[in-house]
Amino acid sequence: MADERYGVREGEVEIERNRLEMLAEARDPRTRRILDGTGLSPGWRCWEVGAGAGTVSAWLSRRVGPHGTVWSTDADLQFHCPVLPNVVVEQHDAARDPTPAAAFDLVHARAVLQHLPERDEVFEKLWNALAPGGWLVVEDGAFASFAEQSLPEPYATVHRYVSTGATTEWRDADYGVRVAGRFRDLGAADIDIIGDVWAMRSGEPGGEWWFMALERAIPQLVEAGLVTLEVGETALAQVREPGFVMMSTVSIAVSGRKNAK
């Protein structure tokens, strides 16, 4: 079982597996377009950080071909799907475990850094893992507007707690807005920024990845005394009502290239 700070408790495994499938279905097409924008080519050496279900790693493996490699890592590999022969799957904590230096043409992390208390140190480790000319792509969120949007009560209160990480003191829910600055600090070239929002509905992958996270989070809010079980159950029922729609978080992807030496 992974480190407790990564959030998967006993009894939540199936919910998290389904949530990761929904997240992949909703967001992988955008991620693939962004990674292709780096010039991703056969023979590249890639590192997928916090690989989750491994769907991006599997796609990378096909893009880089038999002469390329993908290092697919996560602190918890129980959700990782089978992959192709050019993918090395390893349990790895980017905050605590050593990483190769100047070893990759592409490093990618999606929805990872906001959850790590050592996020800035990890960012620098990812940058140092790039070979000269290599690309770092970081996708993360900006949750402030997401948390404060107009929603019905009691879901509005529950949603605000979950989206701001009320039970997770080390989370930086708005780390996405700080990512470009980290690239500038490290002297990245060719920095690009892409952001988007979308409509979230029950029964659709673009909404279910969050509603399943809500389902996992409510017991923790109850334990912390922030809401009652009745309020939590009412909130879950509200997001499942026919016709319910809400705005997604702002998803921010930043890419930058390490100067060749």
Secondary structure, 3 states (H helix, E strand, C coil): CCCHHHCCCCCCHHHHHHHHHHHHHHHHHHHHHHHHCCCCCCCCEEEEECCCCCHHHHHHHHHHCCCCEEEEEECCCCCCCCCCCCEEEEECCCCCCCCCCCCEEEEEEECCHHHCCCHHHHHHHHHHCEEEEEEEEEEEEECHHHHHCCCCCCHHHHHHHHHCCCCCCCCCCCHHHHHHHHHHHCCCEEEEEEEECCEECCCCHHHHHHHHHHHHHHHHHHHCCCCCHHHHHHHHHHHCCCCCCEECCEEEEEEEECCCC
